[in-house]
Amino acid sequence: MPFEKYYDAHLPVTEPACIHLRSKAMYVTGELRNPDHPDEAGSQYCWCNVSQHVLGPDQVAVNRPSCIPGRGCYQAGH
């Protein structure tokens, strides 16, 4: 039987991301996007520029869908 990959469906995120959210994709493409293609979804590994860790200052996991307005440590861009 051949190997098959399965990806969880990701809903698009329309809210602006926190200015402290970082990902490898930002350094490759120059922007933090909500990727539609599963290969680009591999760049989901994110970190917070404030905590320098995968957990934000609020000790909650950092990722594109959760680093949006309403989170206690969220900061809007200029």
GITA-V98841 format. One record per helix or strand of 2 or more residues. SS is the DSSP state (helix for helix, strand for strand). FROM is the first residue (numbers start at 0). TO is the last residue. If there is no record, write none. Layout:
BEGIN
ss: {SS & SS}
from: {FROM & FROM}
to: {TO & TO}
END
This chain:
BEGIN
ss: {strand & helix & helix & strand}
from: {20 & 23 & 39 & 45}
to: {22 & 28 & 43 & 47}
END
